[in-house]
Amino acid sequence: DEHSKALITLAVWNDTLFLSSLNVMDYSVIVGIDEETNQLVIGIVDYIRQYTLDKQIEKWVKSQQGIEQPTVIAPKDYKVRFRNAMWN
């Protein structure tokens, strides 16, 4: 329903904003069903990677190889890409 979608959207928006503010990138979403309540459960996982110098260099190297969109991107850009992927 629309209320549930709004709650999920707000949670994803806030969580990605928080992770980006900590300079974190490369996280994923996990979706499951709570067997006791039969409700959908969503969470962001794998958020332990900060955008450090080695990741900045990796992005630069990959961008020089002519790859369309490097998979390693800055946290602000990752936040936007993640949000877009959730709803498109």
Residue pairs with C-beta under 8 A, 6 or more apart in sequence:
4 40
8 42
9 87
11 42
12 29
12 42
12 44
12 82
12 83
12 86
13 83
15 44
16 44
16 79
16 82
16 83
17 79
19 25
19 27
19 44
19 47
19 75
19 79
20 75
20 76
20 78
20 79
22 50
22 75
23 50
23 51
23 75
24 47
24 48
24 49
24 50
24 51
24 75
25 49
25 50
25 51
25 55
25 72
25 73
25 74
25 75
25 78
26 46
26 47
26 49
26 72
26 78
27 44
27 45
27 46
27 47
27 49
27 78
27 82
28 44
28 45
28 46
29 42
29 43
29 44
29 45
29 82
29 86
30 42
30 43
30 44
30 45
31 40
31 41
31 42
32 40
32 41
33 39
33 40
33 41
34 40
34 41
49 55
51 74
51 75
55 72
56 74
58 70
58 72
59 70
59 72
59 73
59 74
62 70
62 71
62 72
63 70
73 81
